[in-house]
Amino acid sequence: MFFADAIGHGVPGALATMLLASAVRIVAGSAHPPDRPDAWLAALHIQFCESLARQSTGSESLKLGADAALILIDKKSDTLSLASAKMPAFRVSGDEVAQISGDRVSLGYMAEAPQTQTIELALAKAGEKLVLCTDGIFDQPDAVRNFGYGKRRFSRLLADKNREILSAAELAEKIFAEVESYAGGTAPVDDRTVLVIQRKHLQKRKNRQKRKKPAKE
């Protein structure tokens, strides 16, 4: 799973998004695609920079980039492998929220690939979640002080114990509603996207197992 936010607005942002999407298709379609999230991001960075070089004219080089995260999910063991290029992630377990910052360098901009690391996460309990969002959520100002919503306020929102009983879709809707309320009618300053990954409830799995037909002798 690839989650990214191209930096910039208008034509530069649209161009970065197009080139990044092309990089994902090329790397995924290669003969030997990466098997680790950090290797994925490194390969995407190289492909993205090569595309930028082809778009550049004369001595002027394009300076475009994107914050991104690459997540591999092992459905059998309910573990996640995550690598991040300046894209924060939040692990939610009950009323505890842990922020995973990742590397401080975005994809693009520099010739060298960001030195990302793969982080292994286990969503051990039913209802545990991993939440990612674009910085349009954090940067959203209010109508009175013009203060951004911020990561601390976002963490407090996720830490509410009532959030644990929400489904992934319900939590995403709740986040948008809370940010809209905070904005107080102020227009968004950037794209706002939320991704919520949630461990399935164990009871549902047991029910599915019961519905399976017994093997014939």
Secondary structure, DSSP 8 states (H G I E B T S, - for coil): -EEEEESSSHHHHHHHHHHHHHHHHHHHTSSS--SSHHHHHHHHHHHHHHHHHHH-BTTB----EEEEEEEEEETTTTEEEEEEEB--EEEEETTEEEEE--BS--EESSSS------EEEE--STT-EEEEE-HHHHT-B-SSS--B--HHHHHHHHH-GGGGGS-HHHHHHHHHHHHHHHHTT---SS---EEEEE---HHHHHHHHHHS-----
